[in-house]
């Protein structure tokens, strides 16, 4: 892959600690230097809090005792590669209704550069896990979407997060309320976006959806357009689970944003947001 000529960032990555990715943190950083990233965000999954990790599906997230080691390693890499690439120490912190106190303890307990707020779980159902697709059987799909987007809005209102991640990941496996409920679904999306705008936080354009069954980025263009109308700051992430996938499809993400009139991307240092120029590649 050719080196990037403009200022490129990738704020969403996962590594071997989470159990469903490969590669060490350092391999990601080295790969980022190789492909010319200006900033790389290390953002592995928050440990499971609301399910028993010993009896739940394996390989969902790092264990709680790994969390401080993850942060220590990320901070060491920030120093080791200073001047070659700007390493950001982040976390993808699940929002789970009823577990706010424990989530806040993790969010406040470490020197994060940023925290991504994502909804993967509706109760004990991880709607993003291919092993759990059977849970859609017999569901009122619109009702699931209602629960999901309500949780997104609640996540935005907590104040825990700097970025809302893969906003419409609920569509990953192509389950949709359908055209007969399109307007109602649009209303759910817009209510979630309004909560994000009111909270004054950013949202990511997550390019990984292009490689998923839905074959569309998270979020869709219609959601992006409404987010831009609301003035929500945007950033980008590949959601790479392999160092070789770092920055995958971000050329498409950046081009899409540019075509929609976006000229700045959000970056973070010590939970403070700054905007950098998005140039045409």
C-alpha positions in Angstrom: 0.0 0.0 0.0 1.3 3.4 -0.9 2.1 5.9 1.8 -0.6 8.5 2.5 0.3 12.0 1.3 -2.3 13.8 3.4 -3.1 13.7 7.1 -4.6 10.3 7.7 -6.1 8.9 10.9 -7.6 5.6 11.9 -9.4 5.7 15.2 -10.9 2.2 15.5 -8.7 -0.8 15.9 -8.7 -4.1 17.8 -5.9 -6.5 18.7 -5.3 -10.0 20.0 -6.3 -9.3 23.6 -10.0 -9.1 22.7 -10.0 -12.7 21.5 -11.5 -12.2 18.1 -8.7 -10.2 16.5 -5.1 -10.9 15.6 -1.9 -8.9 16.0 -0.2 -7.1 18.8 -0.6 -3.4 19.6 3.0 -2.8 18.4 2.3 -4.6 15.1 -0.6 -2.2 14.5 1.6 0.8 15.3 4.4 -0.4 13.0 1.8 -1.1 10.2 0.5 2.4 10.7 3.9 3.9 10.1 4.4 1.7 7.1 1.2 2.9 5.4 1.8 6.5 6.4 -0.8 7.1 9.0 -0.4 10.3 11.0 -2.4 9.1 13.9 -3.5 5.6 15.0 -6.1 5.1 17.6 -5.8 1.9 19.8 -9.4 1.2 20.9 -9.9 -2.3 22.0 -13.1 -3.6 23.6 -14.0 -2.9 27.2 -14.1 -6.0 29.3 -17.5 -7.7 29.7 -19.4 -6.5 32.7 -22.9 -7.7 32.5 -22.4 -11.4 31.5 -20.2 -14.1 32.9 -17.1 -14.2 30.7 -16.5 -17.9 31.7 -19.9 -19.1 30.4 -20.7 -16.5 27.7 -19.5 -16.8 24.1 -15.7 -16.8 24.1 -13.6 -14.2 22.4 -15.7 -11.1 22.9 -13.4 -8.8 24.8 -10.3 -8.6 27.0 -10.6 -9.8 30.6 -10.8 -7.2 33.3 -7.3 -8.0 34.6 -5.9 -7.3 31.2 -7.3 -3.8 31.0 -4.4 -2.1 33.0 -1.8 -4.0 31.0 -3.5 -2.9 27.8 -3.3 0.7 28.9 0.3 0.4 30.1 1.4 -1.1 26.8 -0.4 1.5 24.7 1.1 4.3 26.7 4.6 2.8 26.3 4.1 2.6 22.5 3.0 6.2 22.4 6.4 7.2 23.8 8.4 4.6 21.8 7.1 5.8 18.5 6.7 9.5 19.3 7.8 11.5 16.3 7.0 8.6 13.9 3.2 8.3 14.5 0.9 9.8 17.0 -0.5 6.9 19.1 -3.8 7.6 20.7 -4.8 5.5 23.7 -8.5 4.7 23.4 -11.2 2.2 24.3 -14.4 1.0 22.7 -16.6 1.1 25.8 -19.9 -0.7 25.4 -23.0 1.1 26.7 -25.2 -1.3 28.6 -28.3 0.0 30.3 -28.2 -0.6 34.1 -24.4 -0.9 34.2 -23.5 2.8 34.0 -21.7 2.9 37.4 -19.2 0.2 36.4 -18.8 1.7 32.9 -18.1 5.1 34.4 -15.5 3.6 36.7 -13.5 2.3 33.7 -14.0 5.4 31.7 -12.8 7.6 34.5 -10.1 5.3 35.8 -7.5 5.5 33.0 -5.8 8.2 31.0 -7.7 7.8 27.7 -7.3 10.0 24.7 -10.8 9.1 23.7 -13.6 6.6 24.4 -15.9 5.2 21.7 -19.4 4.5 22.9 -20.9 1.6 21.0 -24.0 -0.6 21.5 -23.4 -4.2 20.8 -25.6 -5.7 23.5 -29.3 -5.7 23.9 -29.5 -7.5 27.2 -27.2 -10.5 26.8 -27.6 -10.6 23.0 -24.6 -9.3 21.1 -26.3 -8.2 17.9 -23.0 -7.8 16.1 -21.9 -11.4 16.7 -22.4 -13.8 13.8 -22.7 -16.7 16.3 -25.9 -15.1 17.7 -27.7 -14.3 14.5 -30.3 -17.0 15.4 -31.6 -14.6 18.0 -33.3 -12.6 15.2 -35.7 -15.6 14.7 -39.2 -14.7 15.7 -38.3 -11.1 16.6 -40.4 -8.0 15.8 -37.5 -6.4 13.9 -38.8 -2.9 14.3 -39.0 -3.4 18.1 -35.4 -4.5 18.1 -34.4 -1.4 16.2 -36.4 0.7 18.8 -34.4 -0.9 21.7 -31.2 -0.4 19.8 -31.6 3.3 18.9 -33.0 4.0 22.4 -29.7 2.6 23.8 -27.7 4.8 21.4 -29.5 7.9 22.7 -28.9 6.8 26.3 -25.2 6.3 25.6 -24.9 9.8 24.2 -26.6 11.3 27.2 -24.3 9.6 29.8 -21.3 11.9 29.2 -19.0 8.9 29.2 -18.1 9.0 25.5 -16.2 11.1 23.0 -17.4 9.3 19.9 -20.4 7.2 19.1 -19.3 4.2 17.2 -20.8 2.4 14.1 -24.2 4.0 14.7 -26.3 1.6 12.6 -24.4 -1.6 13.2 -27.8 -3.1 13.9 -28.1 -3.6 10.1 -24.9 -5.7 9.9 -26.7 -9.0 9.0 -29.3 -7.4 6.8 -32.2 -7.6 9.2 -34.3 -4.5 8.5 -37.8 -3.4 9.4 -38.4 -3.0 5.7 -39.8 -0.3 3.4 -43.2 -0.3 5.1 -41.6 1.1 8.2 -38.9 3.2 6.6 -40.2 6.5 7.9 -40.5 5.2 11.4 -37.0 3.8 11.2 -35.7 7.1 9.9 -37.4 8.7 13.0 -35.4 6.3 15.3 -32.2 7.2 13.6 -32.8 10.9 13.7 -33.8 10.8 17.4 -30.5 9.1 18.2 -28.5 11.6 16.1 -30.3 14.5 17.9 -29.2 13.0 21.2 -25.6 12.9 19.9 -25.8 16.5 18.7 -27.3 17.7 22.0 -24.5 15.9 23.9 -21.9 17.7 21.8 -19.9 14.6 21.0 -18.6 13.1 17.8 -19.6 10.2 15.6 -17.5 7.9 13.5 -17.8 6.8 9.9 -16.9 3.2 10.3 -15.8 1.7 7.0 -15.8 -1.9 8.1 -19.5 -2.3 7.0 -18.3 -2.5 3.4 -16.9 -5.9 4.2 -19.9 -7.2 6.2 -23.1 -8.8 4.9 -24.8 -5.3 4.7 -22.1 -4.1 2.3 -22.5 -0.5 3.5 -20.5 1.7 5.9 -21.8 2.4 9.4 -23.7 4.6 9.2 -25.5 4.8 5.9 -25.3 7.9 3.7 -28.8 9.1 4.8 -27.7 9.0 8.4 -24.5 10.8 7.5 -26.3 13.5 5.7 -28.6 14.2 8.7 -25.6 14.1 11.1 -23.8 16.7 8.9 -27.0 18.8 8.9 -27.0 18.7 12.7 -23.3 19.7 12.8 -22.1 16.6 14.5 -18.3 16.3 14.4 -17.1 13.2 12.5 -14.1 11.0 12.6 -13.2 7.8 10.7 -12.2 4.2 11.6 -11.5 1.0 9.9 -12.5 -1.2 12.8 -9.5 -3.4 11.8 -9.1 -6.7 13.5 -5.8 -7.5 11.8 -2.9 -5.2 11.3 -3.1 -5.9 7.5 -6.6 -4.5 7.5 -5.5 -1.2 9.1 -7.0 1.7 7.2 -9.1 -0.6 5.0 -11.8 1.3 3.0 -10.9 4.6 4.7 -10.2 6.0 1.2 -13.9 5.4 0.5 -15.0 6.9 3.8 -12.9 10.0 3.3 -14.1 10.5 -0.2 -17.7 10.0 0.9 -17.3 12.7 3.6 -15.6 15.1 1.2 -18.3 14.7 -1.4 -20.9 15.5 1.3 -19.1 18.7 2.1 -17.1 17.7 5.2 -13.8 19.4 5.5 -12.7 18.6 9.0 -12.3 15.4 11.0 -12.3 15.1 14.8 -9.2 13.9 16.7 -8.6 13.6 20.4 -5.9 14.0 23.0 -6.6 13.4 26.7 -10.4 13.5 26.0 -10.2 16.9 24.3 -11.4 17.2 20.7 -9.5 19.0 18.0 -10.4 19.3 14.3 -7.9 18.5 11.5 -8.4 19.4 7.8 -9.9 16.7 5.6 -8.3 17.1 2.2 -9.3 15.5 -1.1 -7.0 12.5 -1.7 
